[in-house]
């Protein structure tokens, strides 16, 4: 579900304004799942509706930057765990 929410958010960022039908057609997700993701993103103030479709808000860029930083931290930790695990196996 999180992956779908992030994919829908990415589509809004890259194609705003964009509607449910286009998102559904491009992602293959049913309309009701796209609609749910849009509702969740709207509740988090990451998107807002317009007459032409979903658009980003002032909070969207800040959220994406924070998310990128958190993902980088997780990747770094995972890579550190890989190195530690490989060293332990060799010993």
Phi and psi in degrees as a GROMACS rama.xvg file:
@    title "Ramachandran Plot"
@    xaxis  label "Phi"
@    yaxis  label "Psi"
@TYPE xy
-59.5177  -41.2536  UNK-2
-59.7289  -41.7156  UNK-3
-65.2126  -44.4516  UNK-4
-57.9044  -44.5261  UNK-5
-68.1131  -36.2461  UNK-6
-66.1339  -41.0111  UNK-7
-64.4592  -43.7343  UNK-8
-60.2018  -43.3028  UNK-9
-60.1863  -42.2622  UNK-10
-63.4749  -39.5247  UNK-11
-63.7864  -45.891  UNK-12
-59.1815  -44.9062  UNK-13
-80.6373  -22.173  UNK-14
-130.234  15.2368  UNK-15
-60.7301  144.607  UNK-16
-75.4377  147.055  UNK-17
-141.164  141.9  UNK-18
-101.194  170.196  UNK-19
-60.1975  -44.5087  UNK-20
-61.2316  -47.0255  UNK-21
-63.7216  -43.0263  UNK-22
-62.7597  -42.2426  UNK-23
-63.0873  -45.1339  UNK-24
-63.0564  -40.3539  UNK-25
-77.8944  -31.253  UNK-26
-95.4676  -23.7185  UNK-27
85.6033  -2.89896  UNK-28
-76.0806  143.23  UNK-29
-62.5463  154.898  UNK-30
-52.9199  -42.9945  UNK-31
-65.5762  -30.6586  UNK-32
-74.6202  -39.1625  UNK-33
-63.753  -44.5701  UNK-34
-59.1141  -42.2961  UNK-35
-63.545  -44.9246  UNK-36
-60.8539  -42.006  UNK-37
-61.9597  -40.2772  UNK-38
-63.4242  -43.9535  UNK-39
-61.7439  -45.9712  UNK-40
-64.548  -35.5474  UNK-41
-68.4314  -40.7494  UNK-42
-61.8029  -30.1574  UNK-43
-86.7951  3.81368  UNK-44
62.4522  31.8788  UNK-45
-95.4292  -22.4741  UNK-46
-139.81  166.84  UNK-47
-145.943  152.474  UNK-48
-77.6368  150.044  UNK-49
-136.764  172.146  UNK-50
-66.1683  -21.8892  UNK-51
-95.6632  -11.1485  UNK-52
138.745  -172.474  UNK-53
-71.4231  141.645  UNK-54
-133.383  161.768  UNK-55
-76.702  167.522  UNK-56
-118.733  -179.586  UNK-57
-64.7068  -26.4073  UNK-58
-79.2733  -19.4895  UNK-59
-58.8843  -51.674  UNK-60
-60.2316  -44.2282  UNK-61
-58.9843  -44.8119  UNK-62
-61.3222  -46.5317  UNK-63
-62.5064  -42.3946  UNK-64
-63.1292  -42.7012  UNK-65
-63.1652  -42.9811  UNK-66
-63.6707  -44.3405  UNK-67
-57.8303  -43.0642  UNK-68
-63.9317  -42.1985  UNK-69
-66.6295  -39.4166  UNK-70
-64.2851  -42.4104  UNK-71
-59.4261  -41.9198  UNK-72
-62.3244  -43.3479  UNK-73
-64.5054  -44.2886  UNK-74
-61.1785  -42.6449  UNK-75
-61.4122  -44.6969  UNK-76
-63.4629  -42.0512  UNK-77
-64.1565  -42.182  UNK-78
-63.6155  -38.5127  UNK-79
-63.5019  -37.3638  UNK-80
-68.5628  -36.1143  UNK-81
-62.2485  -45.8674  UNK-82
-63.5735  -44.475  UNK-83
-62.1179  -43.7089  UNK-84
-64.2482  -41.6835  UNK-85
-64.6027  -40.9171  UNK-86
-66.0028  -39.185  UNK-87
-66.2536  -36.7872  UNK-88
-66.091  -39.4671  UNK-89
-67.3449  -29.8207  UNK-90
